[in-house]
Amino acid sequence: MIELEGLTKRYGEKVAVDRLTFAVRPGIVTGFLGPNGAGKSTTMRMILGLDHPTAGDVRIDGTHYRQLKDPLTYIGALLDAKAVHGGRSAWNHLLCLAQSNGVPASRVAEVLDVVGLTAVARKKAKGFSYGMGQRLGIAAALLGDPRILMFDEPVNGLDPEGIHWIRNLMKSLAAQGRTVFVSSHLMSEMALTADHLVVIGQGRLLADTSMADFIRTNARSYVRVRTPQRERLLDVLHEAGITVVEAGGEALEVEGGKAERIGELAAQYGLVLHELSPQQASLEEAFMQLTAESVEYHAHAGPGPAPQDWGAGWKGA
Ligand SMILES: Nc1ncnc2c1ncn2[C@@H]1O[C@H](COP(=O)(O)OP(=O)(O)OP(=O)(O)O)[C@@H](O)[C@H]1O
């Protein structure tokens, strides 16, 4: 379990993390979401004792990180995959970590096998691709067989097979009863992996809830209905007190009723339906809706030079 209480970090005037209070529980994957600059990495760094909180507190199974003996055996983390001495081989990097953390050297071969780097174990890390570096970082996190795992953007740079692999790895670690805390900007991936979500914006807690509740609360779900008897169906739904938002063409978006109820009403009145499909809102829609107010770094959309014209001013200069 990771517990944060009023955790705050200021850099001068900038409040990077603002009175965060939440707990990351064992047995499930908890996703950590927030727009760029929301404070996710700063929070993770404070959990690991790499940054000092300005105020508040954070504990790992009831203890401060700095008080843990052999911390890698309590919490394993992937924060920055590039934090590896490039001149060292993957094997040596992990062996050094094992020796300084009371982990048996036999674990090195085991974790290299888990992350699929056995074949390149003796190669220098500086020759690794970004994705191989991520795998090495994940191996380091797993080295001490810790009860708590924390990953900052673990799927960055991974190929589709690697993304699939890490998704299953995180789920199986949680199924073993471990605490798994993971940040990602890839909403589709997070939707497949996380059971619970902690969402922050501008350093503040915006949500601490199950995936299902988060989507239900923050995005619109509706039933899409197509019928050649549009006016009659509208009357029937209206009579039944069901809200209809009209869409283009012959499709209706029905917000206030379940597909079963709409289908039964149509049958009762002998109306033909060409489509009756519940539309589940996506995590991405829910996330954008919730964090719209707290996005600091917007790209410019709308009128402006087309991408092919960028730099046109340089021509002939
Ligand atoms: N060492 C530092 N000095 C000054 N400001 C910092 C420092 N580290 C982080 N910040 C600021 O704190 C805020 C939070 O940054 P942080 O990296 O924690 O966000 P994040 O949610 O991890 O963002 P991203 O999704 O872009 O990785 C940002 O405004 C950042 O500029």
The ligand as an SDF file (V2000), in Angstrom:
LIG
                    3D

 31 33  0  0  0  0  0  0  0  0999 V2000
   12.8850   20.4240  -10.7690 N   0  0  0  0  0  0  0  0  0  0  0  0
   11.8850   21.2200  -11.1050 C   0  0  0  0  0  0  0  0  0  0  0  0
   12.0080   22.5680  -11.0230 N   0  0  0  0  0  0  0  0  0  0  0  0
   10.9910   23.3890  -11.3400 C   0  0  0  0  0  0  0  0  0  0  0  0
    9.7790   22.9630  -11.7740 N   0  0  0  0  0  0  0  0  0  0  0  0
    9.5950   21.6490  -11.8770 C   0  0  0  0  0  0  0  0  0  0  0  0
   10.6250   20.7050  -11.5660 C   0  0  0  0  0  0  0  0  0  0  0  0
   10.1380   19.4440  -11.7600 N   0  0  0  0  0  0  0  0  0  0  0  0
    8.8570   19.6020  -12.1920 C   0  0  0  0  0  0  0  0  0  0  0  0
    8.5360   20.9160  -12.2670 N   0  0  0  0  0  0  0  0  0  0  0  0
    7.2370   21.4830  -12.6880 C   0  0  0  0  0  0  0  0  0  0  0  0
    6.2410   20.8440  -11.9400 O   0  0  0  0  0  0  0  0  0  0  0  0
    5.0840   20.5820  -12.7410 C   0  0  0  0  0  0  0  0  0  0  0  0
    4.7700   19.1040  -12.7060 C   0  0  0  0  0  0  0  0  0  0  0  0
    5.7270   18.3670  -13.4720 O   0  0  0  0  0  0  0  0  0  0  0  0
    5.7130   16.7840  -13.6130 P   0  0  0  0  0  0  0  0  0  0  0  0
    6.9020   16.4090  -14.4300 O   0  0  0  0  0  0  0  0  0  0  0  0
    5.5750   16.1810  -12.2750 O   0  0  0  0  0  0  0  0  0  0  0  0
    4.3690   16.5540  -14.4400 O   0  0  0  0  0  0  0  0  0  0  0  0
    3.8400   15.2430  -15.1700 P   0  0  0  0  0  0  0  0  0  0  0  0
    2.4010   15.1090  -14.7800 O   0  0  0  0  0  0  0  0  0  0  0  0
    4.7310   14.0960  -14.8690 O   0  0  0  0  0  0  0  0  0  0  0  0
    3.9420   15.6750  -16.6970 O   0  0  0  0  0  0  0  0  0  0  0  0
    4.1540   14.8150  -18.0640 P   0  0  0  0  0  0  0  0  0  0  0  0
    2.8700   14.0880  -18.2890 O   0  0  0  0  0  0  0  0  0  0  0  0
    4.3620   15.8920  -19.0820 O   0  0  0  0  0  0  0  0  0  0  0  0
    5.3340   13.9300  -17.8400 O   0  0  0  0  0  0  0  0  0  0  0  0
    5.4150   21.1070  -14.1280 C   0  0  0  0  0  0  0  0  0  0  0  0
    4.8730   22.4050  -14.2630 O   0  0  0  0  0  0  0  0  0  0  0  0
    6.9270   21.1540  -14.1360 C   0  0  0  0  0  0  0  0  0  0  0  0
    7.3820   22.1620  -14.9990 O   0  0  0  0  0  0  0  0  0  0  0  0
  1  2  1  0
  2  3  1  0
  2  7  2  0
  3  4  2  0
  4  5  1  0
  5  6  2  0
  6  7  1  0
  6 10  1  0
  7  8  1  0
  8  9  2  0
  9 10  1  0
 10 11  1  0
 11 12  1  0
 11 30  1  0
 12 13  1  0
 13 14  1  0
 13 28  1  0
 14 15  1  0
 15 16  1  0
 16 17  2  0
 16 18  1  0
 16 19  1  0
 19 20  1  0
 20 21  2  0
 20 22  1  0
 20 23  1  0
 23 24  1  0
 24 25  2  0
 24 26  1  0
 24 27  1  0
 28 29  1  0
 28 30  1  0
 30 31  1  0
M  END
$$$$
